[in-house]
Amino acid sequence: MRVEQTTIVNATCEEIWDLITDPEFLERLAGVTRWEVQGRKRRGLGARYLMRLQVGSAQVGSLIEVVEWDPPGDFAWTSVTGLDQRGRFRLRAQEDGTTKVTFRLSYQAPGGLLATISDRVAAPMVRGDLKESLERLKREVEGDEEDMGEQSDTPGLIGRARMSVGQGLYSAKTLARAGLIRPERPDRPIRALRTMQKWGMTPAAGYQASAARYPNEDAIIDELGRLTFKEVNERTNRLANAWSDAGLLEGDEVAIMCRNHRYFIEATVAASKLGVTCLYLNTQFAGPQLTEVVEREKPKAILYDEEFAELLEDAGKRRKRFIGWVESDNPSDPTIESLIEQGDPEEPVPPEETGRVVILTSGTTGTPKGASRSQPETIGPAVALLSKIPLRAREKTMIAAPLFHSWGFAHFTLGLMLGSTYVLRRKFSPEGTLQAVAEHQCTSCPMVPVMVQRIMDLPEETRTKYDTSSLRTVPLSGSALPGEVATKFMDEFGEILYNLYGSTEVAWASIATPADLRAAPGTAGAAPRGTILKIYDENGKELAPGEDGKIFVGNEMLFEGYTGGGNKEVIDGLMATGDVGHLDSEGRLFVSGRDDEMIVSGGENVFPREVEDLLAKHPKVNDVAIIGVEDEEWGQRLKAFVVAGNGKPSEDELKKYVKSNLASYKVPREVEFIDELPRNATGKVLKKELEEQHEEEAEKAKS
């Protein structure tokens, strides 16, 4: 007998595949009373299961083996012993983005004519079971809340939150892989859920919930020691109340200029408990930049590390001032530690409106702008990142990227959901990072690409001195990642590198996995779930794969506009990143450069990134940047600033190298050797400084 049923599910083949191949789901199919894994292999070709079917009042079954495994299309099994049966799921993508799912079951019981009659009687029952199974599959994948709620007795906090916003099966699977949906003591997730309902998706909720679930486990490990989740929660209650007593109230704004340490985190959490907006200042900004930003944003108070006191002398006038990291015996302003000691430990009253965060743009091409963003209302952004970067709950994360930058801050907020232990060091050191990872057995270390490059510049004996085998992910973002650097790093440290491309304004656009970086060095990866990525020309027309154009992105975390006014270009709800690039046939993004960096030389368009990537591969080049400078004959010409590596190359040698690999109009007409490229805290080259340096040299030459 063969019975078959079909349905249409509003999801991709990949999403459905994850479910139909999960033994736990298969055991929940209508009519199935048992689907038990036999042996060590849980899924895949050759996996075996003990299966039992309820047909009327009888139970029949057999030992089955997976004989076809073609993700995400075909999954089939056949019996090894017992009832002679075969089963198959077939998934086929439809043009409208849905998936056609076919479930087929065939079996033959021994017994001649009697068995045939029995089969015909049983067929309607089995057909009904198949139909009900597909309806259940459809409900679970498309996110029916009631049905999903019945599947787990004690899902954790995030599981319950996901159900409440109907994120669907994909979110549940992603969060389960991250260890966020799991059985635990019923009182703890309930208390944590109430915390989230009370405080929203905020840093305040993160530490309140973690204090309820893991009170005595490490929350922060920095150069001052360790703090548990309970301690951080109590300390931030005290700080919030002390700030309130000092006149910092809901709706106000506090500027924070701190390095990576406990006070950055505690200030952020305390501000969240008050409904105060946080403005994060770049620790590498000059005094005039800071003054300009603070005058524009008008924060009521400034929290700063004492080392920045002189830089903030003008910016801090007529504002409340507090010190985070103390370096002297007699600090001039109240310290965070003293406020915590004096503050009331009672939990503050939750604000009516959650505070916002304002992260500044890099300022590489002008005055830094403030990009304002509300706290996310769902866990969709976290699911998008976790779907590509396999971070796990309750693990140690060393955040090497600056916390004030959108990339470091993203891992801070992800860690709130994951209940991560943060390992922090105030200043980045290539060897110090390896040492901290080894000492604390960190599993993740978010960095910016230049940090990876500096680690690879260490002597081999230094790099291999530390046991970093605990690392499972090194997520990167913030600036361009040369393909050569990625390959060398993975050759030595393993397939653990993940590269995210985005901007302060759009958050993320694409994520490259280790497989992407191997298959297509230099790629920025593909768009994660919930993100739309398109390339448009100057007229707003979508371009085909391989064609360079402006990069536009749509996701849940697009910023709400610059605090000083203005916005990015938007087409069909998608926002421009400010960069130019193209997609390949696999949907992977390649970034050519900023749209305002294009150099027109002799009528030909050149993006510096391509030439920079090529020169970076030269064995005698350690670092390189290309700018366009005025030229009477060509309009503009390319000038290369080169940091020599092993043995200084000649200018002619580098020009010939470019000419042998690229079009002649892409050859730099001038090469200047310098000791170090000017970079900001996230590793971006400050080309404005290189342009000013060239102009000064040109003026001197004229005189």
C-alpha positions as CSV (number, residue, x, y, z in Angstrom):
1,M,0.0,0.0,0.0
2,R,1.2,3.5,-0.8
3,V,-0.3,6.7,0.7
4,E,0.8,10.2,-0.2
5,Q,-0.2,13.7,0.9
6,T,1.0,17.2,-0.1
7,T,0.9,20.7,1.3
8,I,2.3,24.2,0.6
9,V,4.4,25.8,3.4
10,N,5.3,29.4,3.5
11,A,9.0,28.9,4.2
12,T,12.2,27.9,2.4
13,C,13.3,24.3,1.8
14,E,16.2,24.8,4.2
15,E,14.0,25.8,7.1
16,I,11.7,22.8,6.5
17,W,14.6,20.4,6.1
18,D,15.9,21.2,9.6
19,L,12.6,20.1,11.0
20,I,11.7,17.0,9.0
21,T,15.1,15.4,9.6
22,D,14.9,16.0,13.4
23,P,14.0,12.7,15.2
24,E,12.2,14.7,17.9
25,F,9.8,16.1,15.4
26,L,9.4,12.8,13.6
27,E,8.3,11.2,16.8
28,R,5.5,13.8,17.1
29,L,4.1,12.9,13.7
30,A,0.5,11.8,13.8
31,G,0.3,8.0,14.2
32,V,4.0,7.6,15.2
33,T,4.4,6.4,18.7
34,R,8.2,5.8,18.6
35,W,11.1,7.2,16.6
36,E,14.2,6.3,18.5
37,V,17.8,6.8,17.3
38,Q,19.7,3.5,17.0
39,G,23.5,3.8,17.2
40,R,25.6,7.0,17.3
41,K,24.4,8.6,14.1
42,R,21.5,10.9,14.8
43,R,20.9,12.2,11.2
44,G,22.2,11.7,7.7
45,L,22.7,8.9,5.2
46,G,22.9,5.5,7.0
47,A,21.3,6.7,10.3
48,R,19.0,4.1,11.8
49,Y,15.8,4.4,13.9
50,L,13.4,2.2,15.7
51,M,10.0,3.3,14.3
52,R,6.4,2.4,15.5
53,L,3.1,3.3,13.9
54,Q,-0.4,3.2,15.4
55,V,-2.8,1.8,12.8
56,G,-6.3,1.5,14.4
57,S,-5.8,-0.4,17.6
58,A,-2.6,-2.1,16.4
59,Q,1.0,-0.9,16.6
60,V,3.3,-1.9,13.8
61,G,6.9,-0.9,13.0
62,S,10.4,-1.8,12.1
63,L,14.0,-0.9,12.3
64,I,14.5,1.6,9.4
65,E,17.6,3.1,7.8
66,V,18.0,6.4,5.9
67,V,18.8,5.5,2.3
68,E,18.4,8.9,0.6
69,W,19.8,12.2,2.0
70,D,19.8,15.1,-0.4
71,P,19.5,18.3,1.5
72,P,17.3,20.3,1.3
73,G,15.2,18.2,-1.2
74,D,14.8,14.5,-0.5
75,F,14.9,12.4,2.7
76,A,13.9,8.8,2.4
77,W,14.1,5.6,4.5
78,T,13.4,1.9,4.2
79,S,13.0,-0.9,6.6
80,V,15.8,-3.2,7.7
81,T,13.8,-5.6,9.9
82,G,10.1,-5.9,10.8
83,L,7.3,-4.4,8.8
84,D,8.3,-3.9,5.1
85,Q,8.0,-0.1,4.7
86,R,9.4,2.9,2.9
87,G,8.9,6.6,3.6
88,R,9.9,9.8,1.9
89,F,9.7,13.6,2.4
90,R,10.2,15.6,-0.8
91,L,10.7,19.4,-0.7
92,R,10.4,21.5,-3.9
93,A,10.8,25.3,-4.0
94,Q,8.0,27.2,-5.7
95,E,8.4,30.4,-7.7
96,D,6.5,32.5,-5.1
97,G,9.0,31.6,-2.3
98,T,6.9,28.8,-0.7
99,T,7.8,25.1,-0.6
100,K,5.7,22.2,-1.8
101,V,6.1,19.3,0.7
102,T,5.2,15.8,-0.2
103,F,5.0,13.0,2.5
104,R,4.8,9.4,1.1
105,L,4.5,6.2,3.1
106,S,4.3,2.7,1.6
107,Y,4.3,-0.6,3.4
108,Q,3.4,-4.3,2.8
109,A,2.4,-6.6,5.7
110,P,2.9,-10.3,5.2
111,G,-0.3,-12.5,4.9
112,G,-1.6,-12.6,1.4
113,L,-5.3,-11.7,0.8
114,L,-6.0,-11.0,4.5
115,A,-3.1,-8.6,4.6
116,T,-4.4,-6.8,1.4
117,I,-7.8,-6.4,2.9
118,S,-6.3,-5.0,6.1
119,D,-4.2,-2.6,4.1
120,R,-7.2,-1.2,2.4
121,V,-9.1,-0.8,5.7
122,A,-6.0,0.9,7.2
123,A,-5.3,3.2,4.3
124,P,-7.7,6.0,5.2
125,M,-6.3,6.0,8.8
126,V,-2.8,6.3,7.5
127,R,-3.8,9.0,4.9
128,G,-5.4,10.9,7.7
129,D,-2.3,10.7,9.8
130,L,-0.1,11.9,6.9
131,K,-2.4,14.9,6.4
132,E,-2.4,15.8,10.0
133,S,1.4,15.4,10.1
134,L,1.8,17.9,7.3
135,E,-0.6,20.3,8.9
136,R,1.5,20.1,12.1
137,L,4.6,20.7,10.1
138,K,3.0,23.7,8.4
139,R,1.9,25.2,11.8
140,E,5.3,24.7,13.4
141,V,7.3,26.1,10.5
142,E,5.0,29.1,10.0
143,G,5.0,29.9,13.7
144,D,1.6,29.0,15.1
145,E,2.0,30.1,18.7
146,E,-0.5,27.7,20.3
147,D,0.9,24.7,18.6
148,M,4.5,25.6,19.3
149,G,3.6,26.3,22.9
150,E,2.4,22.7,23.4
151,Q,5.7,21.2,22.2
152,S,7.9,22.2,25.2
153,D,7.1,21.8,28.9
154,T,9.7,24.3,30.2
155,P,11.2,26.3,27.4
156,G,13.7,28.9,28.6
157,L,13.1,32.7,28.7
158,I,14.0,33.2,25.1
159,G,11.8,30.3,23.9
160,R,8.8,32.0,25.6
161,A,9.7,35.4,24.2
162,R,10.0,33.9,20.7
163,M,6.6,32.3,21.0
164,S,5.0,35.6,22.1
165,V,6.1,37.4,18.9
166,G,5.5,34.4,16.6
167,Q,9.0,34.2,15.1
168,G,8.4,30.7,13.8
169,L,10.3,27.5,13.7
170,Y,13.5,29.0,12.2
171,S,14.0,31.2,15.2
172,A,13.3,28.4,17.6
173,K,15.8,26.1,15.9
174,T,18.5,28.8,15.8
175,L,18.0,29.7,19.5
176,A,18.0,26.0,20.4
177,R,21.3,25.5,18.6
178,A,22.6,28.5,20.6
179,G,21.5,26.8,23.8
180,L,18.8,29.3,24.6
181,I,15.8,26.9,24.5
182,R,16.4,24.2,27.0
183,P,14.8,22.5,30.0
184,E,15.7,24.1,33.3
185,R,14.2,24.7,36.8
186,P,10.7,26.1,36.0
187,D,11.0,29.0,38.5
188,R,14.1,30.6,36.9
189,P,12.8,31.1,33.3
190,I,9.5,32.3,34.7
191,R,11.2,34.9,36.8
192,A,13.4,35.8,33.8
193,L,10.4,36.1,31.6
194,R,8.7,38.5,34.1
195,T,11.9,40.5,34.1
196,M,11.7,40.9,30.3
197,Q,8.1,41.8,30.4
198,K,8.9,44.5,33.0
199,W,12.0,46.0,31.4
200,G,11.7,45.1,27.7
201,M,14.5,44.0,25.4
202,T,17.1,46.2,27.2
203,P,20.4,45.8,29.0
204,A,18.5,46.3,32.2
205,A,16.4,43.2,31.4
206,G,19.5,41.2,30.4
207,Y,21.2,41.5,33.7
208,Q,18.1,41.3,35.8
209,A,17.2,38.0,34.0
210,S,20.8,36.6,34.2
211,A,20.9,37.4,37.9
212,A,17.8,35.4,38.3
213,R,19.1,32.4,36.3
214,Y,22.9,32.4,37.1
215,P,23.3,34.6,40.1
216,N,26.7,33.4,41.3
217,E,28.4,32.8,37.9
218,D,30.9,35.2,36.3
219,A,29.4,38.0,34.3
220,I,32.6,40.2,33.8
221,I,36.3,39.4,34.0
222,D,38.5,42.4,33.6
223,E,41.8,43.8,34.9
224,L,40.1,44.7,38.2
225,G,38.9,41.1,38.8
226,R,35.6,39.3,38.5
227,L,31.9,40.3,39.0
228,T,29.0,37.8,39.1
229,F,25.6,38.5,37.5
230,K,24.1,39.1,40.9
231,E,26.9,41.6,41.7
232,V,26.5,43.5,38.4
233,N,22.7,43.7,38.9
234,E,23.1,45.1,42.4
235,R,25.9,47.5,41.5
236,T,23.9,48.9,38.6
237,N,20.8,49.3,40.8
238,R,23.1,51.4,43.1
239,L,24.6,53.4,40.2
240,A,21.2,54.1,38.7
241,N,19.8,55.4,42.0
242,A,22.9,57.5,42.6
243,W,22.6,59.0,39.1
244,S,19.0,59.7,39.7
245,D,19.9,61.4,43.0
246,A,22.4,63.5,41.0
247,G,19.7,64.7,38.7
248,L,20.1,62.3,35.7
249,L,16.5,61.3,34.8
250,E,14.4,59.4,32.3
251,G,14.8,61.0,28.8
252,D,18.2,62.6,29.6
253,E,21.4,61.6,27.8
254,V,24.7,60.5,29.1
255,A,27.9,60.5,27.0
256,I,30.2,57.6,27.7
257,M,33.9,57.7,26.8
258,C,35.4,54.6,28.3
259,R,37.6,51.7,27.1
260,N,36.6,48.1,27.4
261,H,36.1,47.4,31.1
262,R,33.3,46.9,33.7
263,Y,32.4,50.6,34.1
264,F,31.4,50.8,30.4
265,I,29.0,47.9,30.9
266,E,27.7,49.0,34.3
267,A,27.1,52.6,33.1
268,T,25.1,51.2,30.1
269,V,23.0,48.9,32.2
270,A,22.4,51.6,34.9
271,A,21.3,54.1,32.2
272,S,18.9,51.5,30.8
273,K,17.4,51.1,34.2
274,L,16.7,54.8,34.3
275,G,15.5,55.2,30.7
276,V,18.5,57.4,29.9
277,T,20.0,57.5,26.4
278,C,23.7,56.6,25.9
279,L,25.9,58.5,23.5
280,Y,29.1,56.5,23.0
281,L,32.2,58.6,22.2
282,N,35.2,57.3,20.2
283,T,38.3,57.0,22.4
284,Q,40.5,58.1,19.5
285,F,38.7,61.3,18.7
286,A,40.6,64.6,19.1
287,G,39.5,67.3,21.5
288,P,37.9,69.5,18.9
289,Q,35.9,66.6,17.5
290,L,34.6,65.7,20.9
291,T,33.6,69.3,21.6
292,E,31.7,69.5,18.3
293,V,29.9,66.2,19.0
294,V,29.0,67.1,22.5
295,E,27.7,70.5,21.6
296,R,25.6,69.0,18.9
297,E,24.2,66.1,21.0
298,K,23.9,68.0,24.3
299,P,24.2,65.2,26.8
300,K,23.4,66.1,30.4
301,A,26.4,64.2,31.8
302,I,29.7,62.7,30.7
303,L,31.3,59.5,32.0
304,Y,34.9,59.2,31.1
305,D,38.1,57.3,31.9
306,E,40.4,59.6,33.7
307,E,43.1,59.4,31.0
308,F,40.7,61.4,28.7
309,A,40.2,64.3,31.2
310,E,42.3,66.8,29.2
311,L,40.7,65.9,25.8
312,L,37.2,66.5,27.4
313,E,38.1,69.7,29.1
314,D,36.1,71.9,26.7
315,A,33.4,69.3,25.9
316,G,32.8,68.7,29.7
317,K,32.1,72.3,30.6
318,R,28.7,72.9,32.4
319,R,27.9,69.2,32.4
320,K,27.7,66.7,35.1
321,R,31.0,64.6,35.0
322,F,31.8,61.2,36.4
323,I,35.0,59.1,36.1
324,G,35.0,55.4,35.2
325,W,38.6,54.1,35.2
326,V,40.7,55.9,37.8
327,E,44.4,56.5,37.4
328,S,45.2,59.1,40.1
329,D,44.9,59.2,43.9
330,N,42.7,62.3,43.8
331,P,40.3,62.3,40.9
332,S,38.7,65.6,40.1
333,D,35.1,64.3,39.6
334,P,33.0,61.7,41.4
335,T,33.9,58.1,40.4
336,I,31.5,55.4,39.4
337,E,32.9,53.2,42.2
338,S,32.1,55.8,44.8
339,L,28.6,56.3,43.4
340,I,28.0,52.5,43.6
341,E,29.2,52.5,47.2
342,Q,26.8,55.3,48.2
343,G,23.8,54.3,46.0
344,D,20.6,52.7,47.2
345,P,20.5,48.9,46.3
346,E,16.8,48.9,45.7
347,E,15.6,48.1,42.2
348,P,14.7,51.3,40.4
349,V,11.2,51.8,39.0
350,P,11.2,50.8,35.3
351,P,11.0,53.9,33.0
352,E,7.9,54.5,30.8
353,E,10.1,54.7,27.7
354,T,13.3,52.7,27.2
355,G,16.5,54.6,26.6
356,R,18.1,54.7,23.2
357,V,21.7,54.3,22.0
358,V,23.6,56.7,19.8
359,I,26.7,55.4,18.1
360,L,28.9,57.7,16.2
361,T,30.0,57.2,12.6
362,S,33.7,56.7,12.2
363,G,34.4,60.3,11.0
364,T,36.9,59.1,8.4
365,T,35.5,61.5,5.8
366,G,34.3,64.4,8.0
367,T,32.6,65.2,11.3
368,P,31.3,62.1,13.1
369,K,27.5,61.8,13.0
370,G,25.3,60.3,15.6
371,A,23.3,57.3,14.5
372,S,20.2,56.9,16.7
373,R,18.6,53.5,17.2
374,S,15.9,52.2,19.6
375,Q,16.3,49.0,21.5
376,P,15.1,46.1,19.3
377,E,11.5,45.0,20.0
378,T,12.0,41.4,18.9
379,I,14.8,38.8,18.9
380,G,14.9,38.9,15.1
381,P,18.2,40.7,15.0
382,A,19.8,38.2,17.3
383,V,18.5,35.3,15.3
384,A,19.9,36.9,12.1
385,L,23.4,36.9,13.6
386,L,23.2,33.6,15.3
387,S,22.0,31.9,12.1
388,K,25.4,32.6,10.6
389,I,27.8,32.9,13.5
390,P,27.5,29.9,15.9
391,L,27.7,31.7,19.2
392,R,26.5,29.7,22.3
393,A,24.8,30.5,25.6
394,R,26.8,30.7,28.8
395,E,30.2,30.8,27.2
396,K,33.1,33.2,27.6
397,T,33.5,35.9,25.1
398,M,36.5,38.2,24.9
399,I,35.3,41.4,23.3
400,A,38.5,42.8,21.7
401,A,36.6,45.1,19.4
402,P,35.9,48.5,21.0
403,L,32.7,48.5,22.9
404,F,31.8,52.1,21.8
405,H,31.8,50.9,18.2
406,S,28.7,49.2,16.7
407,W,30.5,45.9,16.3
408,G,31.7,45.6,19.9
409,F,28.4,46.9,21.1
410,A,26.5,44.3,19.0
411,H,28.4,41.5,20.9
412,F,27.7,43.2,24.2
413,T,23.9,43.1,23.4
414,L,24.1,39.5,22.0
415,G,25.9,38.5,25.2
416,L,23.0,39.8,27.3
417,M,20.7,37.3,25.6
418,L,23.2,34.5,25.7
419,G,24.2,35.1,29.3
420,S,27.8,35.4,28.2
421,T,30.7,36.0,30.5
422,Y,32.6,39.0,29.1
423,V,36.4,38.9,29.2
424,L,37.7,42.5,28.8
425,R,41.0,44.3,28.4
426,R,41.2,48.1,28.3
427,K,43.7,48.2,25.4
428,F,44.2,45.8,22.6
429,S,47.5,43.9,22.5
430,P,48.0,41.1,19.9
431,E,49.8,38.9,22.3
432,G,47.7,40.0,25.3
433,T,44.6,38.9,23.4
434,L,46.0,35.4,22.8
435,Q,47.1,35.2,26.4
436,A,43.6,36.2,27.7
437,V,41.8,33.7,25.4
438,A,44.1,30.9,26.6
439,E,43.9,31.8,30.3
440,H,40.1,32.0,30.4
441,Q,39.4,29.5,27.6
442,C,37.3,31.9,25.7
443,T,35.1,30.4,22.9
444,S,34.6,33.6,20.9
445,C,36.7,36.7,20.3
446,P,35.0,39.5,18.3
447,M,37.7,41.7,16.7
448,V,38.2,44.2,13.8
449,P,40.3,43.0,10.8
450,V,43.4,45.0,11.7
451,M,43.6,43.2,15.0
452,V,43.7,39.8,13.2
453,Q,46.4,41.3,10.9
454,R,48.5,42.4,14.0
455,I,48.1,38.9,15.5
456,M,49.5,37.4,12.3
457,D,52.4,39.9,12.3
458,L,53.6,38.4,15.6
459,P,56.5,36.0,15.4
460,E,55.3,32.4,14.9
461,E,56.8,31.3,18.2
462,T,54.6,33.9,20.0
463,R,51.4,32.9,18.2
464,T,51.9,29.3,19.0
465,K,52.9,29.8,22.6
466,Y,49.3,30.1,23.8
467,D,46.6,27.4,23.7
468,T,43.7,29.0,21.8
469,S,42.0,25.7,20.9
470,S,38.9,26.8,22.9
471,L,38.1,29.4,20.3
472,R,35.1,28.4,18.1
473,T,34.4,31.8,16.5
474,V,36.4,35.0,15.7
475,P,33.7,37.3,14.3
476,L,35.1,40.4,12.4
477,S,33.7,43.7,11.2
478,G,34.5,47.3,11.1
479,S,36.7,47.6,8.1
480,A,37.8,45.6,5.0
481,L,39.2,42.1,5.5
482,P,41.9,41.2,2.9
483,G,41.3,37.7,1.6
484,E,45.0,36.8,2.1
485,V,44.8,37.7,5.8
486,A,41.7,35.6,6.3
487,T,43.2,32.6,4.6
488,K,46.5,32.7,6.6
489,F,44.6,33.2,9.9
490,M,42.4,30.1,9.2
491,D,45.3,28.0,8.1
492,E,46.8,28.6,11.6
493,F,43.8,28.9,13.9
494,G,41.2,26.8,12.1
495,E,37.9,27.5,10.4
496,I,36.7,30.0,13.0
497,L,36.7,33.3,11.1
498,Y,33.4,35.1,10.3
499,N,33.3,38.4,8.5
500,L,30.3,40.7,8.8
501,Y,29.9,43.6,6.4
502,G,27.6,46.5,7.5
503,S,27.7,50.1,8.7
504,T,26.7,52.1,11.7
505,E,23.5,53.1,9.8
506,V,22.3,49.7,8.5
507,A,23.9,47.5,11.3
508,W,24.6,44.5,9.0
509,A,24.2,43.6,5.3
510,S,26.0,40.3,4.9
511,I,28.0,37.7,6.8
512,A,30.8,35.5,5.4
513,T,31.3,32.1,6.9
514,P,34.7,30.3,6.9
515,A,33.4,28.3,3.9
516,D,32.6,31.6,2.1
517,L,36.1,33.0,2.8
518,R,37.7,29.8,1.5
519,A,35.6,29.6,-1.6
520,A,35.7,33.3,-2.5
521,P,38.5,35.1,-0.6
522,G,37.7,38.8,-0.2
523,T,33.9,38.2,-0.1
524,A,31.7,39.9,2.5
525,G,29.4,36.9,2.4
526,A,25.6,36.6,1.8
527,A,22.7,38.3,3.5
528,P,21.5,36.5,6.7
529,R,17.9,35.6,7.3
530,G,15.6,38.6,7.5
531,T,17.9,40.8,5.5
532,I,17.4,42.0,1.9
533,L,20.5,42.9,0.0
534,K,20.3,44.5,-3.5
535,I,22.6,46.4,-5.9
536,Y,21.2,49.5,-7.7
537,D,22.6,51.7,-10.4
538,E,22.5,55.5,-10.3
539,N,18.9,55.5,-11.6
540,G,17.6,53.1,-8.9
541,K,17.5,50.1,-11.2
542,E,18.4,46.7,-9.7
543,L,21.6,45.3,-11.2
544,A,22.3,41.7,-12.2
545,P,25.0,39.6,-10.5
546,G,28.5,40.7,-11.4
547,E,27.5,44.4,-12.1
548,D,28.9,47.0,-9.7
549,G,26.5,49.5,-8.2
550,K,25.4,51.0,-4.9
551,I,24.7,48.6,-2.0
552,F,21.3,48.8,-0.4
553,V,20.1,46.9,2.6
554,G,16.9,46.2,4.5
555,N,16.7,44.7,8.0
556,E,15.1,45.2,11.4
557,M,18.0,47.3,12.7
558,L,18.2,50.2,10.2
559,F,18.9,53.4,12.1
560,E,16.3,56.1,12.5
561,G,18.3,59.0,11.1
562,Y,21.2,61.1,12.2
563,T,20.8,63.0,15.4
564,G,21.8,66.2,13.8
565,G,19.3,65.7,11.0
566,G,19.5,63.9,7.6
567,N,19.4,60.3,6.6
568,K,20.8,57.8,4.1
569,E,19.4,57.3,0.6
570,V,16.5,54.9,0.6
571,I,15.0,52.9,-2.3
572,D,11.9,50.7,-1.8
573,G,12.5,50.6,1.9
574,L,16.1,49.6,1.5
575,M,18.9,51.9,2.8
576,A,22.2,52.7,1.1
577,T,25.4,51.7,3.0
578,G,27.5,54.3,1.2
579,D,29.5,51.6,-0.6
580,V,29.7,50.2,-4.1
581,G,29.9,46.5,-4.9
582,H,28.4,43.5,-6.6
583,L,26.8,40.1,-6.0
584,D,28.2,36.9,-7.5
585,S,26.0,34.1,-8.9
586,E,25.9,32.5,-5.4
587,G,24.5,35.7,-3.8
588,R,27.8,36.6,-2.1
589,L,28.7,40.3,-1.8
590,F,32.0,41.8,-2.9
591,V,32.6,45.4,-1.8
592,S,34.6,47.6,-4.2
593,G,34.8,50.6,-2.0
594,R,33.0,53.7,-0.8
595,D,30.9,55.4,-3.4
596,D,32.6,58.7,-2.6
597,E,36.1,57.1,-3.0
598,M,35.8,56.3,-6.7
599,I,38.7,57.8,-8.6
600,V,38.2,58.9,-12.3
601,S,41.6,58.7,-14.0
602,G,41.8,59.4,-17.7
603,G,38.0,58.8,-18.0
604,E,38.2,55.4,-16.3
605,N,36.6,54.6,-13.0
606,V,38.8,53.0,-10.4
607,F,38.0,51.9,-6.8
608,P,41.0,51.9,-4.5
609,R,40.0,48.6,-2.8
610,E,40.9,46.4,-5.7
611,V,44.4,47.8,-6.1
612,E,44.9,47.8,-2.3
613,D,43.9,44.1,-2.1
614,L,46.3,43.2,-4.8
615,L,49.3,45.1,-3.3
616,A,48.5,43.6,0.1
617,K,49.4,40.2,-1.4
618,H,52.8,41.4,-2.4
619,P,55.4,39.6,-0.2
620,K,57.2,42.8,0.6
621,V,54.1,44.9,1.5
622,N,52.8,44.9,5.0
623,D,50.1,47.6,4.6
624,V,48.8,49.8,1.9
625,A,46.2,52.5,1.1
626,I,45.3,54.2,-2.2
627,I,44.0,57.7,-2.7
628,G,43.2,59.9,-5.7
629,V,45.1,63.1,-6.2
630,E,44.8,65.9,-8.7
631,D,46.6,65.5,-12.0
632,E,46.7,68.0,-14.8
633,E,46.8,65.4,-17.6
634,W,44.6,62.6,-16.2
635,G,42.2,64.6,-13.9
636,Q,43.1,62.3,-11.1
637,R,45.9,59.8,-10.6
638,L,46.3,57.0,-8.1
639,K,48.8,57.4,-5.2
640,A,49.8,54.5,-3.0
641,F,51.0,54.8,0.6
642,V,52.9,51.6,1.4
643,V,54.2,50.2,4.6
644,A,57.0,47.9,3.6
645,G,57.2,44.3,5.0
646,N,60.1,41.9,4.6
647,G,62.6,43.8,2.5
648,K,61.6,47.2,1.0
649,P,60.3,46.9,-2.6
650,S,61.1,49.6,-5.2
651,E,58.4,51.8,-6.6
652,D,58.9,50.3,-10.1
653,E,58.6,46.8,-8.7
654,L,55.2,47.6,-7.2
655,K,54.0,49.3,-10.4
656,K,55.0,46.4,-12.6
657,Y,53.3,44.0,-10.1
658,V,50.0,45.9,-10.5
659,K,50.3,46.2,-14.3
660,S,50.8,42.5,-14.6
661,N,47.6,41.8,-12.7
662,L,45.2,44.7,-13.5
663,A,44.4,47.2,-16.2
664,S,47.1,49.8,-16.9
665,Y,44.9,52.7,-15.7
666,K,44.8,51.1,-12.3
667,V,48.5,51.3,-11.8
668,P,49.5,53.9,-9.1
669,R,51.5,56.7,-10.7
670,E,53.1,57.5,-7.4
671,V,54.2,55.4,-4.5
672,E,55.1,56.8,-1.1
673,F,56.6,54.6,1.6
674,I,55.6,55.4,5.2
675,D,56.1,53.8,8.6
676,E,52.5,53.3,9.5
677,L,49.0,54.1,8.1
678,P,46.8,56.3,10.2
679,R,43.8,54.2,11.4
680,N,40.9,54.8,13.8
681,A,40.0,52.4,16.6
682,T,38.1,50.0,14.3
683,G,41.0,49.8,11.9
684,K,39.7,52.0,9.1
685,V,42.4,53.9,7.3
686,L,42.0,57.7,7.8
687,K,42.4,58.7,4.2
688,K,41.6,62.2,5.0
689,E,44.9,62.5,6.8
690,L,46.7,60.9,3.9
691,E,45.1,63.5,1.5
692,E,46.1,66.3,3.9
693,Q,49.7,64.9,4.0
694,H,49.9,64.8,0.2
695,E,48.6,68.4,-0.1
696,E,51.2,69.6,2.4
697,E,53.9,67.9,0.4
698,A,52.6,69.3,-2.8
699,E,52.6,72.9,-1.4
700,K,56.2,72.4,-0.1
701,A,57.3,71.2,-3.6
702,K,55.7,74.3,-5.2
703,S,57.5,76.7,-2.9
